[in-house]
Amino acid sequence: MDDLAFEIWDVFTDVAFAGNPLAIVDTDGTLSTSQMQTIARQFNLSETIFLMPPHDPRHTARARIFFPTAEIPFAGHPTIGAALCLSGRGGAMDIALEEQAGLVSVRIADGVAQFTAPVLPSRHVDDPDPELCALALGLAPAQIGPHRPGAFAGGPAFLYIPVRDRIALRTASPREPYWSDLMGAANVDSAWIYDPDFNARMFSPTAGIPEDPATGSASAILAAQLLSNDALRDGTTAFTIRQGEEMGRPSRIGFEADVTDGQVTAVRISGGAVPVAQGRIRIPT
């Protein structure tokens, strides 16, 4: 085999040229990590997912996911896009993807995929300094809040920085040297910024992603940030996250979290996706 088939899908949207673009590459499972990383760097999208035969024949496929700079154990928009691609965007069905973080179950109905997060989110490090968060984003300290910033993990890890309003969200951008200081203190390379209406942005320049149009894994891990700020109650909480608008790639991410006795017991993320391109790519030597 000299080359591989690939498709490009726009995820967390129902129209082309919006949402978060994703490269989906079909493989037979023999590519090395180095070869997959080279292909991901060539596509230079926020994430590329490689599909291959599953270890367990009862599952749909095995998947490995890469930033342009590194492999990651789990990500939301590759999971949504790959599941819809594998389903042929047909009727209701279940997809089971073997990802590095664990088995991810995806339910598809009416062209929308919903996955259950494979890892429940938990605290990553102590809460970061709000003043450093403001400096790192070029904001005034009064523009941070009303929640406390926090760092949480659920496979990947993210720093969560709440801002007071949409104006602060639009103004925010990474500022050095404070950004690197903040990422070091939080032991992460990505920050997810959100306002009280759950408009959001995600910055991860050191991972090769200056800004991400839609971040499904961060949306799932958000449950821990909200719980730590007493913003989730027992029962199921559901709302829509809007991301990517400042980039001209509006995205809509469905969020659901179950809480029992003050603890997050399940998180589900949903969205649509549409195919926009297909082709073949050479296999790196």
ZADO-1210 file (C-alpha; in nm, 4 decimals, padded with zeros to 6 digits):
<atoms>
<atom x="00.0000" y="00.0000" z="00.0000" code="MET" pos="1"/>
<atom x="00.1501" y="00.3326" z="-00.1119" code="ASP" pos="2"/>
<atom x="-00.1235" y="00.5667" z="00.0045" code="ASP" pos="3"/>
<atom x="-00.4259" y="00.5942" z="00.2332" code="LEU" pos="4"/>
<atom x="-00.7839" y="00.7114" z="00.1864" code="ALA" pos="5"/>
<atom x="-00.8916" y="01.0093" z="00.3924" code="PHE" pos="6"/>
<atom x="-01.1961" y="01.2295" z="00.4390" code="GLU" pos="7"/>
<atom x="-01.2339" y="01.5799" z="00.5818" code="ILE" pos="8"/>
<atom x="-01.5444" y="01.6407" z="00.7904" code="TRP" pos="9"/>
<atom x="-01.6652" y="01.9594" z="00.9595" code="ASP" pos="10"/>
<atom x="-01.7778" y="01.8689" z="01.3113" code="VAL" pos="11"/>
<atom x="-02.0196" y="02.0271" z="01.5599" code="PHE" pos="12"/>
<atom x="-02.2133" y="02.1819" z="01.2745" code="THR" pos="13"/>
<atom x="-02.4782" y="02.0841" z="01.0202" code="ASP" pos="14"/>
<atom x="-02.3404" y="02.3006" z="00.7390" code="VAL" pos="15"/>
<atom x="-02.0135" y="02.2802" z="00.5466" code="ALA" pos="16"/>
<atom x="-01.7284" y="02.5223" z="00.6180" code="PHE" pos="17"/>
<atom x="-01.8343" y="02.5803" z="00.9782" code="ALA" pos="18"/>
<atom x="-01.7555" y="02.3879" z="01.2954" code="GLY" pos="19"/>
<atom x="-01.4208" y="02.2181" z="01.3500" code="ASN" pos="20"/>
<atom x="-01.2544" y="02.0458" z="01.0517" code="PRO" pos="21"/>
<atom x="-01.1305" y="01.6913" z="01.1074" code="LEU" pos="22"/>
<atom x="-00.9134" y="01.4599" z="00.8988" code="ALA" pos="23"/>
<atom x="-01.0251" y="01.0947" z="00.9139" code="ILE" pos="24"/>
<atom x="-00.7686" y="00.8463" z="00.7799" code="VAL" pos="25"/>
<atom x="-00.8451" y="00.4786" z="00.7147" code="ASP" pos="26"/>
<atom x="-00.5573" y="00.2429" z="00.7967" code="THR" pos="27"/>
<atom x="-00.4940" y="-00.1301" z="00.8348" code="ASP" pos="28"/>
<atom x="-00.3286" y="-00.0783" z="01.1748" code="GLY" pos="29"/>
<atom x="00.0325" y="-00.1076" z="01.0571" code="THR" pos="30"/>
<atom x="00.1282" y="00.2623" z="01.0570" code="LEU" pos="31"/>
<atom x="00.3868" y="00.3593" z="01.3165" code="SER" pos="32"/>
<atom x="00.3286" y="00.6402" z="01.5630" code="THR" pos="33"/>
<atom x="00.5872" y="00.8459" z="01.3754" code="SER" pos="34"/>
<atom x="00.4053" y="00.7978" z="01.0448" code="GLN" pos="35"/>
<atom x="00.0723" y="00.8994" z="01.1963" code="MET" pos="36"/>
<atom x="00.2283" y="01.2068" z="01.3559" code="GLN" pos="37"/>
<atom x="00.3799" y="01.3076" z="01.0204" code="THR" pos="38"/>
<atom x="00.0427" y="01.2775" z="00.8471" code="ILE" pos="39"/>
<atom x="-00.1286" y="01.4796" z="01.1220" code="ALA" pos="40"/>
<atom x="00.1365" y="01.7483" z="01.0880" code="ARG" pos="41"/>
<atom x="00.0765" y="01.7525" z="00.7117" code="GLN" pos="42"/>
<atom x="-00.2981" y="01.8076" z="00.7522" code="PHE" pos="43"/>
<atom x="-00.2216" y="02.0696" z="01.0215" code="ASN" pos="44"/>
<atom x="-00.5779" y="02.0608" z="01.1554" code="LEU" pos="45"/>
<atom x="-00.6454" y="02.0751" z="01.5262" code="SER" pos="46"/>
<atom x="-00.6873" y="01.6955" z="01.5227" code="GLU" pos="47"/>
<atom x="-00.6515" y="01.3981" z="01.2889" code="THR" pos="48"/>
<atom x="-00.8038" y="01.0590" z="01.3699" code="ILE" pos="49"/>
<atom x="-00.6710" y="00.7289" z="01.2371" code="PHE" pos="50"/>
<atom x="-00.9198" y="00.4412" z="01.2161" code="LEU" pos="51"/>
<atom x="-00.8071" y="00.0788" z="01.2134" code="MET" pos="52"/>
<atom x="-00.9469" y="-00.2677" z="01.2919" code="PRO" pos="53"/>
<atom x="-01.0534" y="-00.3058" z="01.6573" code="PRO" pos="54"/>
<atom x="-00.8792" y="-00.5276" z="01.9089" code="HIS" pos="55"/>
<atom x="-01.2232" y="-00.6659" z="02.0036" code="ASP" pos="56"/>
<atom x="-01.4332" y="-00.7671" z="01.7013" code="PRO" pos="57"/>
<atom x="-01.7490" y="-00.6653" z="01.8887" code="ARG" pos="58"/>
<atom x="-01.6369" y="-00.3013" z="01.8584" code="HIS" pos="59"/>
<atom x="-01.6626" y="-00.0809" z="01.5508" code="THR" pos="60"/>
<atom x="-01.3031" y="00.0404" z="01.5171" code="ALA" pos="61"/>
<atom x="-00.9856" y="00.1304" z="01.7007" code="ARG" pos="62"/>
<atom x="-00.8839" y="00.4964" z="01.6873" code="ALA" pos="63"/>
<atom x="-00.5729" y="00.7021" z="01.7535" code="ARG" pos="64"/>
<atom x="-00.5947" y="01.0805" z="01.7662" code="ILE" pos="65"/>
<atom x="-00.3198" y="01.3355" z="01.7026" code="PHE" pos="66"/>
<atom x="-00.2653" y="01.7071" z="01.7378" code="PHE" pos="67"/>
<atom x="-00.0181" y="01.8430" z="01.4807" code="PRO" pos="68"/>
<atom x="00.2440" y="01.8067" z="01.7550" code="THR" pos="69"/>
<atom x="00.1487" y="01.5040" z="01.9693" code="ALA" pos="70"/>
<atom x="-00.0857" y="01.2120" z="02.0235" code="GLU" pos="71"/>
<atom x="-00.3727" y="01.2565" z="02.2703" code="ILE" pos="72"/>
<atom x="-00.5728" y="00.9835" z="02.4472" code="PRO" pos="73"/>
<atom x="-00.9207" y="01.1163" z="02.3709" code="PHE" pos="74"/>
<atom x="-01.0881" y="01.4071" z="02.1940" code="ALA" pos="75"/>
<atom x="-01.4474" y="01.5017" z="02.1306" code="GLY" pos="76"/>
<atom x="-01.4695" y="01.6309" z="01.7767" code="HIS" pos="77"/>
<atom x="-01.2726" y="01.3364" z="01.6285" code="PRO" pos="78"/>
<atom x="-01.5047" y="01.0975" z="01.8143" code="THR" pos="79"/>
<atom x="-01.8178" y="01.2688" z="01.6814" code="ILE" pos="80"/>
<atom x="-01.6855" y="01.3031" z="01.3261" code="GLY" pos="81"/>
<atom x="-01.5460" y="00.9495" z="01.3029" code="ALA" pos="82"/>
<atom x="-01.8665" y="00.7955" z="01.4404" code="ALA" pos="83"/>
<atom x="-02.0832" y="00.9789" z="01.1859" code="LEU" pos="84"/>
<atom x="-01.8405" y="00.8885" z="00.9084" code="CYS" pos="85"/>
<atom x="-01.8506" y="00.5200" z="01.0085" code="LEU" pos="86"/>
<atom x="-02.2291" y="00.5236" z="01.0320" code="SER" pos="87"/>
<atom x="-02.2721" y="00.6678" z="00.6844" code="GLY" pos="88"/>
<atom x="-02.4886" y="00.9325" z="00.8514" code="ARG" pos="89"/>
<atom x="-02.7685" y="00.6773" z="00.8521" code="GLY" pos="90"/>
<atom x="-03.0419" y="00.6050" z="01.1049" code="GLY" pos="91"/>
<atom x="-03.0159" y="00.5229" z="01.4718" code="ALA" pos="92"/>
<atom x="-02.7226" y="00.3023" z="01.5615" code="MET" pos="93"/>
<atom x="-02.4454" y="00.2520" z="01.8163" code="ASP" pos="94"/>
<atom x="-02.0725" y="00.2928" z="01.7481" code="ILE" pos="95"/>
<atom x="-01.7995" y="00.1652" z="01.9827" code="ALA" pos="96"/>
<atom x="-01.4544" y="00.3217" z="01.9385" code="LEU" pos="97"/>
<atom x="-01.1454" y="00.1863" z="02.1122" code="GLU" pos="98"/>
<atom x="-00.9519" y="00.5023" z="02.2026" code="GLU" pos="99"/>
<atom x="-00.6372" y="00.5378" z="02.4123" code="GLN" pos="100"/>
<atom x="-00.8435" y="00.6678" z="02.7073" code="ALA" pos="101"/>
<atom x="-01.0804" y="00.3700" z="02.6898" code="GLY" pos="102"/>
<atom x="-01.3854" y="00.2437" z="02.5040" code="LEU" pos="103"/>
<atom x="-01.6083" y="00.5300" z="02.3853" code="VAL" pos="104"/>
<atom x="-01.9741" y="00.4565" z="02.3172" code="SER" pos="105"/>
<atom x="-02.1472" y="00.6772" z="02.0609" code="VAL" pos="106"/>
<atom x="-02.5211" y="00.6818" z="01.9929" code="ARG" pos="107"/>
<atom x="-02.6328" y="00.8148" z="01.6543" code="ILE" pos="108"/>
<atom x="-02.9854" y="00.9334" z="01.5774" code="ALA" pos="109"/>
<atom x="-03.1188" y="01.1772" z="01.3183" code="ASP" pos="110"/>
<atom x="-02.7709" y="01.2715" z="01.1982" code="GLY" pos="111"/>
<atom x="-02.6487" y="01.3667" z="01.5477" code="VAL" pos="112"/>
<atom x="-02.3869" y="01.1698" z="01.7413" code="ALA" pos="113"/>
<atom x="-02.3716" y="01.1670" z="02.1209" code="GLN" pos="114"/>
<atom x="-02.0836" y="01.0099" z="02.3116" code="PHE" pos="115"/>
<atom x="-02.0469" y="00.9311" z="02.6783" code="THR" pos="116"/>
<atom x="-01.7122" y="01.0531" z="02.8111" code="ALA" pos="117"/>
<atom x="-01.4856" y="00.7524" z="02.8762" code="PRO" pos="118"/>
<atom x="-01.3255" y="00.9128" z="03.1834" code="VAL" pos="119"/>
<atom x="-01.5088" y="01.1122" z="03.4481" code="LEU" pos="120"/>
<atom x="-01.3398" y="01.4500" z="03.4986" code="PRO" pos="121"/>
<atom x="-01.1401" y="01.5276" z="03.8104" code="SER" pos="122"/>
<atom x="-00.9255" y="01.8066" z="03.9499" code="ARG" pos="123"/>
<atom x="-00.5879" y="01.8379" z="03.7785" code="HIS" pos="124"/>
<atom x="-00.4048" y="02.0915" z="03.9997" code="VAL" pos="125"/>
<atom x="-00.4996" y="02.3556" z="04.2546" code="ASP" pos="126"/>
<atom x="-00.6979" y="02.6556" z="04.1316" code="ASP" pos="127"/>
<atom x="-00.4775" y="02.9013" z="03.9404" code="PRO" pos="128"/>
<atom x="-00.4304" y="03.2661" z="04.0321" code="ASP" pos="129"/>
<atom x="-00.7139" y="03.4732" z="03.8754" code="PRO" pos="130"/>
<atom x="-00.4817" y="03.7725" z="03.8337" code="GLU" pos="131"/>
<atom x="-00.2333" y="03.5641" z="03.6365" code="LEU" pos="132"/>
<atom x="-00.5255" y="03.4360" z="03.4249" code="CYS" pos="133"/>
<atom x="-00.6204" y="03.7961" z="03.3469" code="ALA" pos="134"/>
<atom x="-00.2637" y="03.8925" z="03.2545" code="LEU" pos="135"/>
<atom x="-00.2279" y="03.5820" z="03.0349" code="ALA" pos="136"/>
<atom x="-00.5380" y="03.6827" z="02.8362" code="LEU" pos="137"/>
<atom x="-00.4775" y="04.0586" z="02.8216" code="GLY" pos="138"/>
<atom x="-00.7760" y="04.1260" z="03.0462" code="LEU" pos="139"/>
<atom x="-00.8342" y="04.3270" z="03.3628" code="ALA" pos="140"/>
<atom x="-00.8701" y="04.1216" z="03.6840" code="PRO" pos="141"/>
<atom x="-01.2325" y="04.2401" z="03.7154" code="ALA" pos="142"/>
<atom x="-01.3113" y="04.0668" z="03.3842" code="GLN" pos="143"/>
<atom x="-01.2402" y="03.7223" z="03.5336" code="ILE" pos="144"/>
<atom x="-01.5413" y="03.5494" z="03.6952" code="GLY" pos="145"/>
<atom x="-01.7993" y="03.5008" z="03.8319" code="PRO" pos="146"/>
<atom x="-01.6749" y="03.1398" z="03.8642" code="HIS" pos="147"/>
<atom x="-01.3267" y="03.0600" z="03.9936" code="ARG" pos="148"/>
<atom x="-01.0733" y="02.9449" z="03.7337" code="PRO" pos="149"/>
<atom x="-00.9794" y="02.5779" z="03.7632" code="GLY" pos="150"/>
<atom x="-00.7775" y="02.3022" z="03.5983" code="ALA" pos="151"/>
<atom x="-00.9393" y="01.9626" z="03.5405" code="PHE" pos="152"/>
<atom x="-00.8619" y="01.6444" z="03.3486" code="ALA" pos="153"/>
<atom x="-01.0549" y="01.3605" z="03.1900" code="GLY" pos="154"/>
<atom x="-00.8037" y="01.2102" z="02.9499" code="GLY" pos="155"/>
<atom x="-00.6627" y="01.5452" z="02.8365" code="PRO" pos="156"/>
<atom x="-00.6390" y="01.8354" z="03.0827" code="ALA" pos="157"/>
<atom x="-00.7630" y="02.1923" z="03.0420" code="PHE" pos="158"/>
<atom x="-00.7477" y="02.5172" z="03.2318" code="LEU" pos="159"/>
<atom x="-01.0943" y="02.6765" z="03.2606" code="TYR" pos="160"/>
<atom x="-01.1121" y="03.0549" z="03.2784" code="ILE" pos="161"/>
<atom x="-01.4542" y="03.2184" z="03.3219" code="PRO" pos="162"/>
<atom x="-01.4980" y="03.5738" z="03.1972" code="VAL" pos="163"/>
<atom x="-01.7668" y="03.8211" z="03.2937" code="ARG" pos="164"/>
<atom x="-01.9238" y="03.8844" z="02.9532" code="ASP" pos="165"/>
<atom x="-01.9041" y="03.8393" z="02.5763" code="ARG" pos="166"/>
<atom x="-01.6910" y="04.1525" z="02.5362" code="ILE" pos="167"/>
<atom x="-01.4192" y="04.0032" z="02.7578" code="ALA" pos="168"/>
<atom x="-01.4443" y="03.6755" z="02.5651" code="LEU" pos="169"/>
<atom x="-01.3950" y="03.8520" z="02.2315" code="ARG" pos="170"/>
<atom x="-01.1045" y="04.0575" z="02.3652" code="THR" pos="171"/>
<atom x="-00.9124" y="03.7670" z="02.5201" code="ALA" pos="172"/>
<atom x="-00.5976" y="03.6322" z="02.3552" code="SER" pos="173"/>
<atom x="-00.2772" y="03.4703" z="02.4851" code="PRO" pos="174"/>
<atom x="-00.0169" y="03.7223" z="02.6053" code="ARG" pos="175"/>
<atom x="00.3438" y="03.6360" z="02.6800" code="GLU" pos="176"/>
<atom x="00.5288" y="03.5903" z="02.9080" code="PRO" pos="177"/>
<atom x="00.2228" y="03.5485" z="03.1276" code="TYR" pos="178"/>
<atom x="00.0666" y="03.2777" z="02.9089" code="TRP" pos="179"/>
<atom x="00.3647" y="03.0455" z="02.9460" code="SER" pos="180"/>
<atom x="00.3780" y="03.1186" z="03.3199" code="ASP" pos="181"/>
<atom x="00.0098" y="03.0258" z="03.3515" code="LEU" pos="182"/>
<atom x="00.0394" y="02.7067" z="03.1465" code="MET" pos="183"/>
<atom x="00.3372" y="02.6014" z="03.3588" code="GLY" pos="184"/>
<atom x="00.1549" y="02.6702" z="03.6848" code="ALA" pos="185"/>
<atom x="-00.1524" y="02.4742" z="03.5706" code="ALA" pos="186"/>
<atom x="00.0532" y="02.1962" z="03.4075" code="ASN" pos="187"/>
<atom x="-00.1528" y="02.2177" z="03.0859" code="VAL" pos="188"/>
<atom x="-00.1064" y="02.3519" z="02.7345" code="ASP" pos="189"/>
<atom x="-00.4714" y="02.4479" z="02.6675" code="SER" pos="190"/>
<atom x="-00.7128" y="02.6992" z="02.8185" code="ALA" pos="191"/>
<atom x="-01.0894" y="02.7018" z="02.7622" code="TRP" pos="192"/>
<atom x="-01.2475" y="03.0436" z="02.8168" code="ILE" pos="193"/>
<atom x="-01.6238" y="03.0844" z="02.8678" code="TYR" pos="194"/>
<atom x="-01.8818" y="03.3503" z="02.9517" code="ASP" pos="195"/>
<atom x="-02.2010" y="03.3094" z="03.1628" code="PRO" pos="196"/>
<atom x="-02.4025" y="03.2115" z="02.8511" code="ASP" pos="197"/>
<atom x="-02.1503" y="02.9378" z="02.7585" code="PHE" pos="198"/>
<atom x="-02.0037" y="03.1122" z="02.4607" code="ASN" pos="199"/>
<atom x="-01.6491" y="02.9768" z="02.4563" code="ALA" pos="200"/>
<atom x="-01.3019" y="02.9934" z="02.3039" code="ARG" pos="201"/>
<atom x="-01.0080" y="02.7542" z="02.3369" code="MET" pos="202"/>
<atom x="-00.6406" y="02.8485" z="02.2997" code="PHE" pos="203"/>
<atom x="-00.3578" y="02.5945" z="02.2756" code="SER" pos="204"/>
<atom x="-00.0684" y="02.7572" z="02.0855" code="PRO" pos="205"/>
<atom x="00.2029" y="02.5339" z="02.2306" code="THR" pos="206"/>
<atom x="00.0146" y="02.2272" z="02.0968" code="ALA" pos="207"/>
<atom x="00.0082" y="02.3800" z="01.7489" code="GLY" pos="208"/>
<atom x="-00.3508" y="02.5078" z="01.7835" code="ILE" pos="209"/>
<atom x="-00.3618" y="02.8893" z="01.8111" code="PRO" pos="210"/>
<atom x="-00.7400" y="02.8647" z="01.8553" code="GLU" pos="211"/>
<atom x="-00.9822" y="02.5725" z="01.8255" code="ASP" pos="212"/>
<atom x="-01.3301" y="02.6160" z="01.6719" code="PRO" pos="213"/>
<atom x="-01.4920" y="02.3423" z="01.8858" code="ALA" pos="214"/>
<atom x="-01.3452" y="02.1329" z="02.1662" code="THR" pos="215"/>
<atom x="-01.5569" y="01.8341" z="02.2626" code="GLY" pos="216"/>
<atom x="-01.3234" y="01.6942" z="02.5282" code="SER" pos="217"/>
<atom x="-01.2993" y="02.0311" z="02.7039" code="ALA" pos="218"/>
<atom x="-01.6783" y="02.0570" z="02.6885" code="SER" pos="219"/>
<atom x="-01.7059" y="01.7200" z="02.8655" code="ALA" pos="220"/>
<atom x="-01.4478" y="01.8043" z="03.1326" code="ILE" pos="221"/>
<atom x="-01.6309" y="02.1347" z="03.1908" code="LEU" pos="222"/>
<atom x="-01.8650" y="01.9344" z="03.4154" code="ALA" pos="223"/>
<atom x="-01.5972" y="01.9236" z="03.6874" code="ALA" pos="224"/>
<atom x="-01.5333" y="02.2976" z="03.6599" code="GLN" pos="225"/>
<atom x="-01.9047" y="02.3703" z="03.6957" code="LEU" pos="226"/>
<atom x="-01.9459" y="02.1291" z="03.9858" code="LEU" pos="227"/>
<atom x="-01.6545" y="02.2900" z="04.1707" code="SER" pos="228"/>
<atom x="-01.8311" y="02.6252" z="04.1363" code="ASN" pos="229"/>
<atom x="-02.1670" y="02.4905" z="04.2614" code="ASP" pos="230"/>
<atom x="-02.3142" y="02.5379" z="03.9125" code="ALA" pos="231"/>
<atom x="-02.4434" y="02.1794" z="03.8769" code="LEU" pos="232"/>
<atom x="-02.7202" y="02.0280" z="04.0883" code="ARG" pos="233"/>
<atom x="-02.8291" y="01.6685" z="04.1374" code="ASP" pos="234"/>
<atom x="-03.0081" y="01.5397" z="03.8302" code="GLY" pos="235"/>
<atom x="-02.9337" y="01.6086" z="03.4640" code="THR" pos="236"/>
<atom x="-02.8182" y="01.9484" z="03.3388" code="THR" pos="237"/>
<atom x="-02.8252" y="02.0168" z="02.9637" code="ALA" pos="238"/>
<atom x="-02.7367" y="02.3203" z="02.7540" code="PHE" pos="239"/>
<atom x="-02.5672" y="02.4218" z="02.4280" code="THR" pos="240"/>
<atom x="-02.2104" y="02.5515" z="02.4112" code="ILE" pos="241"/>
<atom x="-02.1275" y="02.7963" z="02.1323" code="ARG" pos="242"/>
<atom x="-01.7664" y="02.8077" z="02.0195" code="GLN" pos="243"/>
<atom x="-01.5732" y="02.9208" z="01.7118" code="GLY" pos="244"/>
<atom x="-01.7733" y="03.2326" z="01.6310" code="GLU" pos="245"/>
<atom x="-01.4731" y="03.4631" z="01.6708" code="GLU" pos="246"/>
<atom x="-01.2961" y="03.2468" z="01.4088" code="MET" pos="247"/>
<atom x="-01.5809" y="03.2566" z="01.1577" code="GLY" pos="248"/>
<atom x="-01.6486" y="02.8843" z="01.2184" code="ARG" pos="249"/>
<atom x="-01.9561" y="02.8740" z="01.4448" code="PRO" pos="250"/>
<atom x="-01.9959" y="02.5473" z="01.6331" code="SER" pos="251"/>
<atom x="-02.2730" y="02.4055" z="01.8494" code="ARG" pos="252"/>
<atom x="-02.1885" y="02.1486" z="02.1164" code="ILE" pos="253"/>
<atom x="-02.4595" y="01.9706" z="02.3148" code="GLY" pos="254"/>
<atom x="-02.3686" y="01.9221" z="02.6826" code="PHE" pos="255"/>
<atom x="-02.5378" y="01.6906" z="02.9338" code="GLU" pos="256"/>
<atom x="-02.4128" y="01.5999" z="03.2809" code="ALA" pos="257"/>
<atom x="-02.5645" y="01.3682" z="03.5407" code="ASP" pos="258"/>
<atom x="-02.4972" y="01.4458" z="03.9073" code="VAL" pos="259"/>
<atom x="-02.5850" y="01.2130" z="04.1953" code="THR" pos="260"/>
<atom x="-02.5228" y="01.3018" z="04.5594" code="ASP" pos="261"/>
<atom x="-02.3047" y="01.5951" z="04.4557" code="GLY" pos="262"/>
<atom x="-02.0810" y="01.3914" z="04.2219" code="GLN" pos="263"/>
<atom x="-02.0656" y="01.3833" z="03.8426" code="VAL" pos="264"/>
<atom x="-02.1699" y="01.0324" z="03.7343" code="THR" pos="265"/>
<atom x="-02.1851" y="01.0739" z="03.3543" code="ALA" pos="266"/>
<atom x="-02.1132" y="01.3355" z="03.0892" code="VAL" pos="267"/>
<atom x="-02.2486" y="01.3247" z="02.7344" code="ARG" pos="268"/>
<atom x="-02.1491" y="01.5452" z="02.4409" code="ILE" pos="269"/>
<atom x="-02.3375" y="01.5657" z="02.1113" code="SER" pos="270"/>
<atom x="-02.3141" y="01.7276" z="01.7717" code="GLY" pos="271"/>
<atom x="-02.3512" y="01.6894" z="01.3985" code="GLY" pos="272"/>
<atom x="-02.0924" y="01.6696" z="01.1214" code="ALA" pos="273"/>
<atom x="-02.0811" y="01.7009" z="00.7436" code="VAL" pos="274"/>
<atom x="-01.8277" y="01.5690" z="00.4887" code="PRO" pos="275"/>
<atom x="-01.6474" y="01.8339" z="00.2820" code="VAL" pos="276"/>
<atom x="-01.3588" y="01.6573" z="00.1047" code="ALA" pos="277"/>
<atom x="-01.1989" y="01.3223" z="00.0330" code="GLN" pos="278"/>
<atom x="-00.8815" y="01.1980" z="-00.1259" code="GLY" pos="279"/>
<atom x="-00.5663" y="00.9929" z="-00.0791" code="ARG" pos="280"/>
<atom x="-00.2445" y="01.0763" z="00.1003" code="ILE" pos="281"/>
<atom x="00.1007" y="00.9165" z="00.0626" code="ARG" pos="282"/>
<atom x="00.2342" y="00.7042" z="00.3449" code="ILE" pos="283"/>
<atom x="00.5465" y="00.8630" z="00.4979" code="PRO" pos="284"/>
<atom x="00.8600" y="00.6516" z="00.4907" code="THR" pos="285"/>
</atoms>
